[in-house]
């Protein structure tokens, strides 16, 4: 990826088109970075305390875009949502001569925070302006960026001599982040959008589940009511059966009582007849004894003597 944030005009009145130090090759060390910053405004603003051995520390700027919308820091902080994609500018402005390129990347400590910018990005010779980062948060937690915090490093490398045959860097002037975007394209994190869709689906399922629970509860309530009604119906049926049995028992009891009364009366009559029979037997026995006595009396009288014939 090559930066496309240039100016067609000379970068700085102080920068010559030819290398003032042709004997210096390779990556600039801190002394030459400082020299070119002080003499030719290589980095603006420049602070010597941000120099490293062969690089310079870059800091978070003040332009931020999230989900295709600009966002503004709150108390100097901007949140990168989990699995989110944030675009932001770098505080430092670069003024590169025709014989220097720059390579910048995210600081290692930010990588260990789960933040990535893809890969190192080079800035073409002749570029003047700010650079921008698209930064990814691959973690399951939000991350914060603070305006002015160290975020990246940049190194400077000498090119071959710039000659008339070389192509001049003549792209459009310095542009904001949005100027790089094409119409009708989105710049949101697909993972974040998937998460949002999952959240909405989860909320929908939760609502459906709550509605289902409410229906089940209503069915349970109706079931309880139906069970109670069934129990009452059964109790009424059982009660009616009990009443029917009770009525039958009462009728049978009355019949038994009537039968017992009839039996009692019959027994009384039998007892009376038995008493009468006993009394009759006694009278008969008495009469028999009288008759027997009379018979015995008759048989006991002496017989008359027979008269002799003359």
C-alpha positions in Angstrom: 0.0 0.0 0.0 1.4 3.4 -1.0 0.4 6.6 0.6 -1.4 9.0 -1.8 -1.4 12.2 0.2 0.9 14.6 -1.8 1.4 18.1 -3.0 2.5 18.9 -6.5 4.3 22.1 -5.3 7.8 21.9 -3.8 7.6 20.4 -0.4 9.6 23.0 1.4 11.6 26.0 0.2 14.4 24.5 2.3 14.5 21.1 0.6 16.8 20.8 -2.4 15.9 18.5 -5.2 19.3 16.8 -4.9 20.6 15.0 -1.8 22.7 17.4 0.3 24.4 14.3 1.8 24.9 11.9 -1.0 27.5 9.9 0.9 24.8 8.9 3.5 22.9 5.8 2.5 20.4 3.4 3.9 18.2 4.0 7.0 18.7 7.4 8.7 19.8 7.2 12.3 18.6 9.6 14.9 21.3 12.2 14.2 20.2 12.7 10.6 16.6 12.5 11.4 17.1 15.4 13.9 19.3 17.2 11.3 16.7 17.0 8.6 13.9 17.9 11.0 15.7 21.0 12.1 16.9 22.1 8.7 14.2 20.9 6.3 11.1 20.3 8.5 11.1 16.6 7.8 8.6 16.1 10.8 6.3 18.7 12.1 6.0 19.3 15.0 9.4 17.8 15.9 10.3 16.8 19.5 13.8 15.4 20.1 12.5 13.2 23.0 10.5 11.1 20.6 13.7 10.1 18.7 14.8 6.4 18.8 18.0 5.0 17.5 16.8 4.9 13.9 13.2 5.9 14.1 10.7 8.5 15.4 7.6 7.9 17.5 4.3 8.8 15.9 1.3 9.9 17.9 -2.5 9.7 17.7 -4.0 12.7 15.9 -7.5 14.2 16.1 -9.5 12.8 13.2 -11.4 9.6 13.8 -14.0 7.7 11.7 -16.0 4.7 12.9 -18.7 2.8 10.9 -18.6 5.4 8.1 -19.2 8.3 10.5 -16.9 10.8 12.1 -16.4 10.5 15.9 -15.0 12.9 18.3 -12.9 12.2 21.4 -14.6 12.2 24.8 -12.1 13.5 27.4 -9.4 12.9 24.8 -10.3 9.3 24.2 -11.9 7.3 21.4 -13.1 3.7 21.8 -12.3 1.0 19.4 -15.1 -1.5 19.8 -14.2 -5.2 20.1 -13.7 -6.7 16.6 -14.1 -3.1 15.3 -12.3 -1.1 12.7 -11.3 2.5 13.4 -9.7 5.1 11.0 -7.6 7.8 12.6 -5.0 10.4 11.6 -1.4 10.7 12.9 -0.5 13.9 14.7 2.8 14.5 12.9 3.0 16.0 9.4 5.6 14.7 7.0 7.6 16.7 4.5 9.6 14.2 2.4 12.3 15.3 -0.1 12.7 13.6 -3.5 15.4 11.3 -2.2 13.7 9.9 1.0 11.0 7.4 1.6 9.4 6.7 4.9 8.1 3.4 6.3 5.8 3.4 9.3 4.1 0.8 11.4 2.2 0.2 14.6 4.2 0.0 17.8 4.8 -3.6 19.1 3.1 -2.9 22.4 -0.1 -2.0 20.5 0.1 -5.3 18.7 0.2 -7.1 22.0 -3.0 -5.2 22.9 -4.7 -7.0 20.0 -4.5 -4.0 17.6 -3.3 -4.3 14.0 -2.9 -2.1 11.0 -2.2 -4.9 8.5 1.4 -4.3 7.5 4.1 -1.7 7.2 3.2 1.2 4.9 5.7 3.2 2.9 5.3 6.9 2.1 6.5 8.0 -1.3 9.3 10.5 -1.8 8.0 14.0 -2.3 4.9 13.5 0.0 3.8 16.3 2.3 1.0 15.9 4.8 -0.4 13.7 7.5 -0.8 10.0 7.3 -3.7 7.9 8.4 -4.2 4.5 10.0 -7.0 2.0 9.7 -6.6 0.0 13.0 -8.3 -3.3 13.8 -9.3 -4.4 17.3 -9.2 -8.2 17.2 -10.0 -8.7 20.8 -13.2 -9.4 22.7 -12.9 -6.2 24.6 -13.1 -2.5 23.7 -9.8 -0.6 23.4 -9.1 3.1 23.9 -7.0 5.5 21.9 -6.0 8.7 23.5 -5.2 11.8 21.5 -1.4 12.4 21.7 -0.5 8.8 22.8 2.4 7.0 21.1 0.9 4.7 18.5 3.6 4.0 15.8 7.1 4.4 14.6 8.5 5.7 11.3 11.9 5.2 9.7 13.4 7.1 6.7 15.4 5.4 3.9 17.6 7.1 1.3 16.7 6.4 -2.4 18.9 6.4 -5.5 19.7 9.9 -6.7 16.7 11.9 -8.0 17.2 12.8 -11.7 15.2 14.4 -14.5 14.1 10.9 -15.6 12.5 10.2 -12.3 8.7 10.4 -11.9 7.8 13.3 -9.6 5.3 12.7 -6.9 2.3 14.8 -8.1 -0.8 13.3 -6.5 -3.7 15.4 -5.0 -3.1 17.5 -2.0 -3.4 16.3 1.6 -6.8 14.7 2.1 -8.9 13.6 5.0 -9.7 10.0 5.7 -13.1 10.2 4.0 -11.5 11.5 0.8 -10.0 8.1 0.2 -13.3 6.2 0.3 -15.2 5.3 -2.8 -18.9 6.1 -3.0 -21.4 3.3 -2.1 -18.7 1.4 -0.2 -18.9 0.6 3.5 -16.0 0.8 5.9 -17.4 -1.1 8.8 -16.0 -4.2 10.4 -17.7 -7.2 9.0 -17.1 -9.1 12.3 -18.7 -6.2 14.2 -21.7 -6.1 11.9 -22.0 -9.9 12.3 -21.9 -9.4 16.1 -24.5 -6.7 15.9 -26.7 -8.9 13.8 -26.1 -11.7 16.3 -27.1 -9.4 19.1 -30.3 -8.4 17.3 -31.0 -12.1 16.6 -30.2 -13.0 20.2 -32.6 -10.2 21.4 -35.2 -11.4 19.0 -34.8 -15.0 20.1 -34.9 -13.9 23.8 -38.1 -12.0 23.1 -39.6 -15.0 21.3 -38.5 -17.2 24.2 -40.1 -14.8 26.7 -43.3 -14.8 24.6 -43.2 -18.6 24.5 -42.7 -18.7 28.2 -45.7 -16.5 28.7 -47.7 -18.7 26.4 -46.5 -21.8 28.3 -47.4 -20.0 31.6 -50.8 -19.2 30.3 -51.2 -22.8 29.1 -50.1 -23.9 32.5 -52.6 -21.6 34.2 -55.3 -22.8 31.8 -54.1 -26.4 32.6 -54.4 -25.7 36.3 -57.8 -24.2 35.8 -58.8 -27.2 33.6 -57.4 -29.6 36.1 -59.3 -27.8 38.9 -62.5 -27.8 36.8 -61.9 -31.5 36.0 -61.3 -32.2 39.6 -64.5 -30.3 40.6 -66.4 -32.1 37.8 -65.1 -35.4 39.1 -65.9 -34.5 42.7 -69.4 -33.5 41.6 -69.7 -36.8 39.8 -68.4 -38.7 42.7 -70.7 -36.8 45.0 -73.6 -37.6 42.8 -72.6 -41.2 42.8 -72.2 -41.1 46.6 -75.7 -39.5 46.9 -77.1 -42.2 44.6 -75.4 -44.9 46.7 -76.5 -43.2 49.8 -80.1 -43.0 48.5 -79.9 -46.7 47.6 -78.4 -47.5 51.0 -81.2 -45.5 52.7 -83.9 -47.3 50.7 -82.2 -50.7 51.4 -81.9 -49.7 55.1 -85.6 -48.9 55.2 -86.5 -52.1 53.5 -84.3 -54.0 55.9 -85.9 -52.1 58.8 -89.3 -53.0 57.4 -88.2 -56.6 57.0 -86.8 -56.6 60.5 -90.1 -55.2 61.8 -92.0 -57.8 59.9 -89.7 -60.5 61.2 -90.1 -59.1 64.7 -93.9 -59.1 64.3 -93.8 -62.7 62.9 -91.5 -63.7 65.7 -93.9 -62.2 68.2 -96.8 -64.0 66.6 -94.8 -67.2 66.6 -93.9 -66.7 70.2 -97.6 -66.0 71.0 -98.7 -69.1 69.0 -96.0 -71.1 70.8 -97.3 -69.9 74.1 -100.8 -70.7 73.1 -99.7 -74.2 72.0 -97.8 -74.6 75.2 -100.9 -73.6 77.2 -103.1 -75.9 75.0 -100.6 -78.7 75.6 -100.8 -78.1 79.3 -104.6 -78.1 79.3 -104.6 -81.3 77.2 -102.1 -82.8 79.6 -104.4 -81.9 82.5 -107.4 -83.3 80.8 -105.6 -86.5 80.0 -104.5 -86.8 83.6 -108.1 -86.3 84.7 -109.3 -88.9 82.2 -106.6 -91.3 83.2 -107.5 -90.8 86.8 -111.1 -91.5 86.1 -110.2 -94.6 84.1 -108.0 -95.8 86.9 -110.8 -95.2 89.4 -113.2 -97.1 87.3 -110.9 -100.0 86.9 -110.2 -100.1 90.6 -113.9 -100.9 91.7 -114.5 -104.7 92.8 -116.6 -106.8 90.5 -120.2 -108.0 91.7 -120.6 -111.8 92.5 -122.4 -113.9 89.9 -125.9 -115.3 90.9 -126.3 -119.2 90.8 -129.0 -120.8 88.8 -131.8 -122.5 90.6 
